Amino acid sequence: MNKVFNINMAKKKCNHYIPICLLKNWETHNGHRYGVHTFLIKENKKIFSNTRSNNRCSQYKFAMAKYFYVPDVDGERKINMEEWFKEIENTIAKAIKTFKGDISKPIFKRIDEIEKFILAIVSLKHRTKFNIEAIKKYLQNNPEYKYKVSGYDERKLELIVLENVVNASYDDAHQYYEGFEVTIGRTNNKTLLMSDTPFINNLFNNTSFLPISANLLLSIKPVIGSMDYQFIDLDDDFVDNYNKLIAEHAHYWIVAFNETDLDYYSNLGFSGDNTNVVYNEMKYLKRGFIIE
C-alpha cells in the first residue's frame, strides 16, 4: 500500500454524518478559541467543541464517526460513498454562501447542480447516525428484509444499510425533479438550533425543513413546473417553537449559537431512541448504488 493511498485513507477515516459545511455556521469564539456550544444528550453534558484543527478528527468531534461511510469490503476500505457525499455537499456550501450574500445572483446555473443540491438536502433525512444504526438493528432482527432492501440475501449488512441511504436519497429526491419551491426564513432576534437529526420531513403542507445556519431556515416542497426561491422573515415565536421541535427530534446532540440558548433548550427533554423503522418499497428505484 503506497504512501499517497495511506494519506488519502487517513483523510477519509473521520466521517461527519452532519456535514461541516452546515455545522460551521454555528461556530463562535468564546474568548479563547473557536468552537460550537454543544449539548451531548446521552452524557447530559454541555461542551464547547473545537472546530478548528489541522486534525480533521478533532473538528466537530461530536458529529463524527470513524469509517462511518467508508466500509470494509474484502479487507479494503471503499471511499466511493464518502466521495459521493463530498460532491453533493459542495452544493449546500455554495447555496448557503449565496443565501447569506447577494441573493439576486442565480444559485445554480446547471440542472445537475440543482439535482445534487436536492440530493444533499434530502440525504440528511437518511444519512444520520441514528437512522443508519436503527436500520442496521432492524435488519439484524428482521433478516427477511435484507433481500427486499438490497436484492441480496448474504450481502454484508453494513453495505446493505449504506447503499440503502444513497438509494433512498435518490428515491426521495425524485419528487422535486418536476419542480420545487425553496423558502429561506431569516431570523431576527433569536437564533436556530442544529441537531444530529436536523431534517424535519413533511412537517406540514408537504413541506420539509432544514436549518442551514444559526439565522437561516430552509424549507422545500415539491411544486410541479416551479423552480422558485423566496425569502421571508421569521418571528421570534416561530423560531422558538421550531427550536423546540429540533430538540425533540434530537437523539445524540444539539448545537446552539450561544450558551444561553443551549442552557434553555437542553432542559426541555428529548425523544430518546423510540423511533420505529418502517419498511416502504421505493417508488422509483428498485436498485441503485452498490459498493463493490
N, C-alpha and C positions, 0 to 999 in steps of 0.2 A: 504494500500500500504506500503510494508516494506521499511526499510532504504536502503538496498542494491539496490532495484529497483530504488529508488529515486536518488541515486548516479549515477547509470548507465544511467538513463534518462538525468541527468544533463550533462553527458559527450556527449550524443548524440544530445543535443539541438542545438549546434552550428555546422552547416554543411558547409564545404568548397566545393564549387562547382568546383573549381580548386584545386586538391589535394596539401596538404602541402609538400608531397614528391617531387613535382615539384617546387613549389614556393620557397622552402628553398635554391634552387640552384642559386637564385638571391640575397641571403642575403649578407649584407656587414655591416661594422661598421663605423659610422660617427664621431667617436671620443668620443661619449657619450654612445651610446647603439647600439645594433644590430637591423637591420631593412632592408626594401627594399624601393628603390626610386620608388614612385608610382605617376601616374597622374590620377586623377579622372575626367573622361571626362565630365559627366553631370554637375559637380560642377566647372569645369575648374580650378582645384586646384591641386597643387603639394604637396605631403606629404612624410615624411619618416615614413613608417608604422612599428609599433612594430612587431617583430617576435618571441620574447622570453618572455614568461609569464607563470606563473602557471595556469592562467585562459585561457583555450582554446579559449574562446570567444574574447580574446584580441589579439590573434595571427592571423596575416594576415587578419585583420578585414574587409578589402576592398573586400575580396573574400569569405566572409562568409554570410550565411543567416540562421536565426533561424528556425529549424524544416523543412528545405527545402526538405530533403529526409526522414523525419520522420512524415508521415501523421497521422492524427487523424481518427481512424476507430471506430465508435460507442463509442466515449469517451475515447479511449485508443490509445496512440501513438505506432505505429508499427516501429520497428527499423530494420526489415529484409533487407530493401533496403540499408540503411547506412552500415550495416554489409557486404552486398554483395560488395559494393564499397570498403570497407576497405580490403577485401580479395583480390580483383584483383589489388588494388593499391600497395599491397606489392610486386608484381612482377615488377612494374615500379621502385620502390626503389631499388630492387635487381639488375635490369638491369643497372640503372644509376651508381651504385657503381662499377659494372664490367667495364662499358664503361670508367669510369674515371681512373680505376686502371689497373689491369693485364688483358689485352684483349685477352691473349692466353688461359685463362680459359673458359670452357663452361659456358654460361649464365644460361641455364636451363638444367636439367637432365631428366625431366619428361615431357611427352606430355601435361598433364593437366596444368602444369605451363606455357608452351608456349601458350596454348589456353587462359589462364587467362591474360597473357601479351597482347595478341592481343585484347582481350575484353577491357582491361584497356585503351589501346590506342584509339580504335575506339569509346569507350563510350564518349570520350571527344568531339566528334562531336555532341553528343545528349544531354549530361547532363548539359550543360552550363545554366546559369541563363536566358540569353536572349532567348535561344532556348525553354526552358520549358515555359517561360512566353508568348512567341509568339504562341506556340501551344495551350496553355490554352485559350488565347484570340481568336484564330482561331476556336476552338471547341465551345466556347461560342457564336460566331457569326454564326457558321455553325453546329448546333446540329445534323443534319442528319449524320454527320461523326462519331459521338460518337460510334455507333454500329459497323461501319466498323473498327474502331481502336481497340475496346475492346471486341466486342461481346455482350455488354450490352447497353440498352437504358437509364436506370435510374441510372447507377453506378455513384458514386461521381466523379466529373470532376477531382479533384486533383489526385485521384487514377488512373484514366484512363491515365492521362498525364505521371505520374511517371512510370507506368507499360510499357507504350509505349517506354520510354527511354531505359529500360532494353531489351525489345523485339527487338527494332530497333538495339541496340548494338549487340545482338546475330546474328541478320539477316545480319548486315554488316560484322561481323567477319567471316562469312561462306566463303567469297571469298578468305580468306587467309588460310583456313584449308587444302587445297590441295597443299599448298606451298607458300612461300613468300621470298622476298629479303629485308633485312633491311640494310640501309646505314646510317652510323653515320658521319656527317660532322663536322669537328673540325675547329673552328675559329682561326685566327692568331692575328691580331691587334685589331679587333673590337669584340664587344660582341652582343649577340642576345637579343631581347625583348621577354617578355612574356605578354599575354593579357588575358582578360576574355573569348576570343574565339580563343584559340591557335591552334586548329586542322584545317589545311588548306587541304580540301578534294580534291583529284584528280586535283592537280594543273597542271600537265602535265604528259603525258605518263602513265596514270593510277596510278600515284604516289602521295601519301599524305604525309604531313609534320607536325611535332610537335617539337617545341623547348623543350629540356629536361634539359637544363642548360644554363647558360649565354654563354657557349663555345661549346655546343653540339646541333646539329640539327639532329633529327631522321627523316628518310623518309622510307616509306614502300610501296611496291607494290606486288600484287599477281603474283607469278611465279610458275606454276604447277611443282611439283616434286623437288622444291628447298627449302632449309631452311638455307640461307646464310646470314652472317653478314659481311659487309665490311666497311672500314674506308677511308675517303677522307679528304683532306684539302680544306677549303672554302676560296676563295679570298675575299678581303675586299669589292669589288663592289657587289658581290653576297649577302653578309651579309647585306649591306646597303639596297639593293633592297628588300631583304626578310623582313627586319625590317619595311620598308615602307608598305609592304603587310600586315604584322601583325597589324600595326597601323590602316590601312584602314578597316580591318575586326573587330576591337575592338568596343565595344558598351559602356562599363562601365569604364574600366581602362586599362592602360598599365603599365608594370614594366620594368625598365632598371637597369643595374648593376651599373651605375654611373650617377651622376647628369647631366653631360654634354650631354649624350645621351638622357636622359629624356627631357631636355630642347629642344633639336633639334627635336625629333620625336613627341613631344606633340604639336608642332606648324604646323604639316602637314595637319591636318584635319581628320575627322573620318566619317565613313559611316552612323552613326545615326541609326534610327530604321526602315530602309526601306527594310528589308529583307522580302521576301514573303514566306509564308508557302505553300508547295505543297504536296498534299496527293498522296503517292505511296503505292500500296499494297506490303507487304513484299514478298520476293522471296522464303523464306524457311519456315518461321513460319506463322501460322495462329493465334495462340495464344501462350502465354508463361507465363512470370512472372505475378503472381496475388498476390496482397496484401490483406490478409484476417485477 
